[in-house]
Amino acid sequence: MTALLLLLAAAAAAETGPEVLRRAPGARPHALGGAFVAVADDAHAVAWNPAGLGLIRRESAFVSRYGFTGTDVESAGWARPYGTGGVGARLDVAHGSRSAAKAGAVGSTRLTPRVHGGLGLSWARASEAGRSADALLLDPGLLVAGIPGVLVGLSAQNVGLGGLAGPLPENIRLGTAVRFAYTPLRRLRGLTAGLEIDYARHRRLGAFSLGGEYRWRDWAARLGLSAGPPELTGGKTIALGFGWRKWGVGVDYTFAPARSHGDHHRLGLTYEWGWRDERPVADYLLELTSEEAAEAEPVPKGVHLVERRFERAERHLREGHPKLASRELDRVRELLDDSDPRALRYFEAQGRALLALSEWAPARAVYVEGIRVARKLGIQGEIVAHLYGGLGEALAGEGRRAEAIRFLEAALKEGPAPERRGPIEDRLLRLKYVP
């Protein structure tokens, strides 16, 4: 056993300066075991798969840091939606026992309604055995839609001519990811799962990774599994991580025990700002099955995705399809955080959909959360009155008569819209005077 550990440690030490550039940044991707090439839906796409810039919703940036066997690596990236794709930039710096740096620009666009492509162009410098070298590197990538919620990703890192104080650390990633929010499995809507195969061309070695992320409100829990030679996996077989998002700020942490290489700790910070214009094709890439459907619903420039989903949900409610409305609103929630006042509109509409399905307890939970957010934002008036009214309806459905009366009365004091006041008053009278 001792001999095996020494052998693994020697393999880690044998990693050259240029090979540090094969290690893509970010705490969130590594918490998924590295199975991120087909997920790639945040600013980390600039380093993992540039085609993923077509999936980002808002302008965002990240910084991350980690260390291993005497080397510290700091990374930063920026991404912005643009047209049918996006643009971005990245910077990675490694120092310590190995020295390397990589900086470049990234862009992506829609190739067909079901295929997004991207390309990164970077300058890199690495040192090895007292000598340094520069190189221009390409990082191409693709995202292909299969069935709703399922994407296939392919990317290559550090492709170029010549060397970089040694062989170029070319790496090829192929994987698939499932976002259950876009599948019929609505109960698993908070779950994203990915599977990936990595191939280090310069070493002719391959590795497998499997990862899952479950989001609940502002929190995310992540688990990743890896299998392969320690030169590619860093000696780790399991990774655990969590994330927190609030007001556009995100904190991610990953821990991966690796006895032969030292435990891995990764910390990442992200920040998102600004809302982008509607870009229908990016959403269709996740949810539609036909290419023609991507052009079936033209949306004027400046109409945001959130507004279109709200309109769809209201239409489903009018037509008597609350399940479809609830599914549409689930996707709205993915695009909003509690700092956006439109979140109150989501809580109110989702509550109505659940009331129509006679799901009293879930409706109550939605309305309570909406009232909590309204108080935090300091919002009063009509929308809050509708939240109080909906909560009263949910409590009445559960048979909690006294509490229902109290919240319906609060709704009337808050001032609902004229068309909503009558139904609230009628419901209140029935609760008070009808046995």
ABEGO torsion letter per residue (X at the ends): XAAAAAAAAAAAAABBAAAAAABBBEAAAAAAGGBAAAAGABAAAAAABAAAAAABABBBBBBBBBBBGGBBBBBBBBBBBBEABBBBBBBBBBBEABBBBBBBBBBBBBABAABBBBBBBBBBBBBBGGBBBBBBBBBBBBBBBBBBGBBBBBBBBGBBBEBBGEBBBBBBBBBBBBBAAABABAAAAABBBBBBBBBBAAAGBBBBBBBBBBBBEABBBBBBBBBEBAAAAGGBABBBBBBBBBGGBBBBBBBBBBAAAEBBBBBBBBBBBEBBBBBAAAAAAAABABAAAAAABBBBBGBBAAAAAAAAAAAAAAAGBAAAAAAAAAAAAAABBAABAAAAAAAAAAAAAAAAAGBAAAAAAAAAAAAAAAAAAGBBEAAAAAAAAAAAAAAAAAGBAAAAAAAAAAAAAAGBBAAAAAAAAAAAAAAAABX
